[in-house]
Amino acid sequence: SVPCSAILSSYLLGERLNLLGKLGCLLSLVGSTVMVIHAPEDEEVTTLEEMTSKLKEPGFLAYAAILLALCFLLIFCLAPRYGQTNILIYLAICSVIGAFSVSSVKGLGIAIKGFFAGQPVLQNPLTWILVITLVASITTQINYLNKSLDIFNTSLVFPIYYVLFTTIVITTSIILFKEWVTMTVVDIIGTVCGFLTIILGVFLLHAFKDMDVSFGNLPQVLQNEQPAPVTRDDKNILIEVDNSSIAPEDKPKVFMLYT
């Protein structure tokens, strides 16, 4: 999602994707590949009864309560104040809600398998709870993701959303399905390193998006030196007052001396 959204937005929406942005997309692909190679296996959950027992565990209930409290705080307190200026607010809402949507999809997948196997899944209340949770969470995610896309740059929204969403999903899987219990040290290190590589790629894509860096002007960018700042006396500061209504060649210069 990171390279596709960044590349398509550069071609379809006219948003700039410089050399560092392309490098960030490449690092995101590499990090994702490393994570897939070292990804843990899901704990075997085949029935809705087993899924119900997983959802009722105290650790997951406490985790879900914390996510709900954080979501309400973001929606009702922080979003009205800072949502229009801070890109993390709306994307954090989408990511936190994503924990419930992923868990619901997992449970509904089990329910669909049970339905075709002849099990009475439609009589199980958990099936309908999962459906309602999935619809509500996806609707909320789409709403706030569209708000974020209306305000901020597309090539920034999707990478940051990817990192936040992946972090929440990994944490949810660890708590709900205990995926890391059977992982080796090599797989744990590989997963962490892959995720850090993704974060590095997203940082390159985000931090240097306004720089005009390409293969053609890379030597000039590396050799370009910023002029040293002019040091002014603390007691005598000259301020030039610019009068834009007068032509540059005829413009008088007025100086004010503060002591």
VENNOR-V430855 format. One record per residue. RES is the residue in one letter. SS is DSSP state (@ for helix, = for strand, . for the rest). Layout:
# VENNOR-V430855
RES;SS / RES;SS
This chain:
# VENNOR-V430855
S;. / V;@ / P;@ / C;@ / S;@ / A;@ / I;@ / L;@ / S;@ / S;@ / Y;@ / L;@ / L;. / G;. / E;. / R;. / L;. / N;. / L;@ / L;@ / G;@ / K;@ / L;@ / G;@ / C;@ / L;@ / L;@ / S;@ / L;@ / V;@ / G;@ / S;@ / T;@ / V;@ / M;@ / V;@ / I;@ / H;. / A;. / P;. / E;. / D;. / E;. / E;. / V;. / T;. / T;. / L;@ / E;@ / E;@ / M;@ / T;@ / S;@ / K;@ / L;@ / K;. / E;. / P;@ / G;@ / F;@ / L;@ / A;@ / Y;@ / A;@ / A;@ / I;@ / L;@ / L;@ / A;@ / L;@ / C;@ / F;@ / L;@ / L;@ / I;@ / F;@ / C;@ / L;@ / A;@ / P;@ / R;@ / Y;@ / G;. / Q;. / T;. / N;. / I;@ / L;@ / I;@ / Y;@ / L;@ / A;@ / I;@ / C;@ / S;@ / V;@ / I;@ / G;@ / A;@ / F;@ / S;@ / V;@ / S;@ / S;@ / V;@ / K;@ / G;@ / L;@ / G;@ / I;@ / A;@ / I;@ / K;@ / G;@ / F;@ / F;@ / A;. / G;. / Q;. / P;. / V;@ / L;@ / Q;@ / N;. / P;@ / L;@ / T;@ / W;@ / I;@ / L;@ / V;@ / I;@ / T;@ / L;@ / V;@ / A;@ / S;@ / I;@ / T;@ / T;@ / Q;@ / I;@ / N;@ / Y;@ / L;@ / N;@ / K;@ / S;@ / L;@ / D;@ / I;@ / F;. / N;. / T;@ / S;@ / L;@ / V;@ / F;@ / P;@ / I;@ / Y;@ / Y;@ / V;@ / L;@ / F;@ / T;@ / T;@ / I;@ / V;@ / I;@ / T;@ / T;@ / S;@ / I;@ / I;@ / L;@ / F;@ / K;. / E;@ / W;@ / V;@ / T;@ / M;. / T;. / V;@ / V;@ / D;@ / I;@ / I;@ / G;@ / T;@ / V;@ / C;@ / G;@ / F;@ / L;@ / T;@ / I;@ / I;@ / L;@ / G;@ / V;@ / F;@ / L;@ / L;@ / H;@ / A;@ / F;. / K;. / D;. / M;. / D;. / V;. / S;. / F;. / G;. / N;. / L;@ / P;@ / Q;@ / V;@ / L;@ / Q;@ / N;. / E;. / Q;. / P;. / A;. / P;. / V;. / T;. / R;. / D;. / D;. / K;. / N;. / I;= / L;= / I;= / E;= / V;= / D;. / N;. / S;. / S;. / I;. / A;. / P;@ / E;@ / D;@ / K;. / P;. / K;. / V;= / F;= / M;= / L;= / Y;= / T;.
